[in-house]
């Protein structure tokens, strides 16, 4: 699925991911390929992207960190919209 992570200042990430784990208001949840349409609010916590191929630390904006084939982002809250195999994550 295509994932975009956007802050009020800029787009932090755009690319393909196999899964996205997010801190929802009611607990952690995960989005996989071809997920049903969804809009959800996010709480403070960490977003985890599982990528098919890892990224090097120098390929990532300063707020993102890579560990193996996963990318992590600490957030204070936000919203996710999933539709047509695309996830748009708006975070602060």
Secondary structure, 3 states (H helix, E strand, C coil): CEEEEECCCCEEEEEECCEEEEEECCEEEEEECCCCCEEEEECCEEEEEECCCCCCHHHCCCCEEEECCEEEEEECCEEEEEECCEEEEEEC
